[in-house]
């Protein structure tokens, strides 16, 4: 039995509200929109077991829902050739502030996620939490030209790329950072973001973190430091 509470940022007042809900009984935890999951129990072991149980039940429910199985409309050879020509263009437009390292994920799972509704929702509504936004950027750069040609993809790219996450429809997910460790971290958070949004959409709808809320979170973090 879970409660749900929508938050943009955790504050002392929010934490006090959560403590009050926990003390009232009748629930095993609270799902914080855009913030995470909090569970409780009479002992630390009971709390741990409760957390695992909630996560496992959520995973089981989501797995029962149909997944996006649309295939990319390009062969592997066509996709690789297009990426080989396009990635240097992206690197050049992302290097205005200095040298960058890029990582590309063109696995079938990544392409299915990019071509699905979760990526559109992320690009239009923003990341699910401030933590994800800090790593991947609030929104990815989604490149989805009408034609799958080098000229079409190049024309759709902005002259300067500042976001660390670039989604190329039908081609793959490009992550950009100062070193390979950073690009891998960004890619991991990007996949987490898409999984969270896909799960939310499967249950009805998705509401991302707004730019104003992201600014408030950053201000709160700066004040605590």
Secondary structure, 3 states (H helix, E strand, C coil): CEEEEECCCCCHHHHHHHHHHHHHCCCCEEEEECCEEEECCCCHHHHHHHHHHHHHHHHHHHHCCCCCCCCCCCCHHHHHHHHHHHHHHHHHHHCCCCCCEEEEECCHHHHHHHCCHHHHHHHHHCCCCHHHHHHHCCCCEEECCCCCCHHHHHHHCCCCCCCCEEEECCCEEEEEECCHHHHHHHHHHHHHHHHHHHHHHHHCCCCCCCHHHHHHHHHHHHHHC
